Each structure stands twice: as C-alpha cells, then as structure tokens.
Amino acid sequence: MFSWFRASGQRKQVREDRKYLEARARRLLKSYLSADGPRKQRYYEVVAGAAAACQPAVSDPRLENPRLAQDTAEAALKVVKVRECQRMDGDQLQSMITDAYAVVAVAHRRAAAVYTIDKPMQQLGTAAVHLVTMATSYMENQLADSALDDAASGGGDGGQ
C-alpha cells in the first residue's frame, strides 16, 4: 500500500516538473552543448550559482541524501515559479538564470530517484546531474586557482 502512495507522489512530482522545469532545462542543456569554450564558462557560473543558492542553509546530519536532494529540488522549483510569476526572464541573462534553476531542480529530483517511473525525465535528469557536477567542479577549481594566485602574489596586498 505504501508503494502505491509513493508512486502516486512520484507521478505528481513528474507532472509538475514537466510543467515547470522540463522545457527550461532542455533549453539550457541544448544551448550549453552548442556553446564554445568561453560561453561554457558562463553556463558553469550560472548553474553553480543556482546550485549553491538552493543548498539547505543548515545541514541536519539526520537527513538522508534523498531527502536533501528533494529539499534542494523544491527550493529550485520555488525559484523557477517565482521568477515566472514575476516575469524575471525578460532578457537573455534572466532567462538563462531561471533555466539554470530548472536544471538544478531536475538534477536533484534525479538524484532523489523521483524519475524512476519516467524514462525521458530520467535521461534529462542524468544530463542535468552531469552539468551541475561539471559546473560546481569548475567553480571550485576556479576558487582554488584564485587562492593559489593570491598566495603566490603575497596574499593580494602587493607583497607589502
């Protein structure tokens, strides 16, 4: 009986994700794939920023990874809905930011195993997970390189 409730909840989430997230996530992933090197960096920055903004503020060690993934997905979905209501995607950059939140939501829904009942969404989720992983890894490397550069130059104070 509990599996029926779980499947019903999954179907509801998949329907909602198809309504609010699918087209946006696909658009961002397609445009990312067609971008050249410097433009890909811009995608990494926007996606990593959206992912960081959706992370729970205080991590409860009692929460399991699927629950954390669901909480992160819900936070990203709320941002997409608010941005759509406020029409915050009037220009290309604002639209890209909203789409990045959609990618983060889809990636975390995939990580929480919500899409096991829907093969196309599972595939979209897998692509989204890869992009979020690459984006966060890229940004962490950028921060590490920046810290090394600061240390090599005397802490950024000109060596004085």
DASUL-V908532 format. One record per residue. PSI is psi as a letter, one per 40 degrees, with the letter a starting at -180 (none if undefined). NEAR is the number of other C-alpha atoms within 12 Angstrom. D_CENTER is the distance of its C-alpha to the mean C-alpha in whole Angstrom. Layout:
{{PSI	NEAR	D_CENTER} {PSI	NEAR	D_CENTER}}
This chain:
{{d	7	33} {d	8	30} {d	9	28} {d	10	29} {d	11	27} {d	17	24} {d	19	24} {d	16	25} {d	17	22} {d	25	20} {d	20	21} {d	18	20} {d	32	17} {d	31	17} {d	19	19} {d	27	17} {d	38	13} {d	27	16} {d	19	17} {d	31	14} {d	39	11} {d	35	13} {d	23	14} {d	33	12} {d	42	9} {d	31	13} {d	23	14} {d	38	11} {d	34	11} {d	21	15} {d	20	15} {d	32	14} {d	19	16} {e	14	19} {i	16	18} {i	12	21} {d	12	20} {d	12	20} {d	15	18} {d	24	15} {d	23	15} {d	24	14} {d	36	11} {d	38	10} {d	31	11} {d	35	9} {d	42	6} {d	33	7} {d	28	8} {d	33	6} {d	42	5} {d	28	8} {d	23	9} {e	32	8} {i	25	10} {h	22	13} {d	12	16} {h	11	18} {h	15	18} {h	13	21} {e	10	22} {e	10	23} {i	14	20} {i	14	19} {d	20	16} {d	19	15} {d	22	16} {d	27	13} {d	30	11} {d	31	12} {d	28	12} {d	35	9} {d	41	8} {d	32	11} {d	29	10} {d	40	7} {d	39	10} {d	25	13} {d	32	11} {d	40	11} {d	26	15} {d	18	16} {d	24	15} {d	23	17} {d	14	20} {e	13	20} {f	15	20} {e	20	18} {f	23	17} {d	15	21} {i	11	20} {d	13	18} {d	17	16} {d	19	15} {d	23	14} {d	34	12} {d	36	10} {d	41	10} {d	42	9} {d	49	6} {d	47	5} {d	51	7} {d	54	5} {d	57	2} {d	53	6} {d	54	7} {d	46	6} {d	43	7} {d	44	10} {d	38	11} {d	34	11} {e	28	13} {f	30	16} {d	35	15} {e	33	16} {d	23	19} {e	21	21} {h	23	20} {d	15	20} {d	18	18} {d	38	15} {d	27	15} {d	24	15} {d	38	12} {d	38	10} {d	31	12} {d	28	11} {d	41	7} {d	34	8} {d	26	10} {d	36	8} {d	39	5} {d	25	9} {d	24	11} {d	31	9} {d	27	9} {d	22	13} {d	24	14} {d	26	13} {d	19	15} {d	16	18} {d	18	18} {d	15	19} {d	14	21} {d	14	23} {d	16	24} {d	16	25} {d	15	27} {d	16	28} {d	16	29} {d	15	31} {d	14	33} {e	14	34} {f	13	35} {e	14	33} {e	14	32} {e	11	35} {e	11	37} {e	10	39} {none	7	41}}
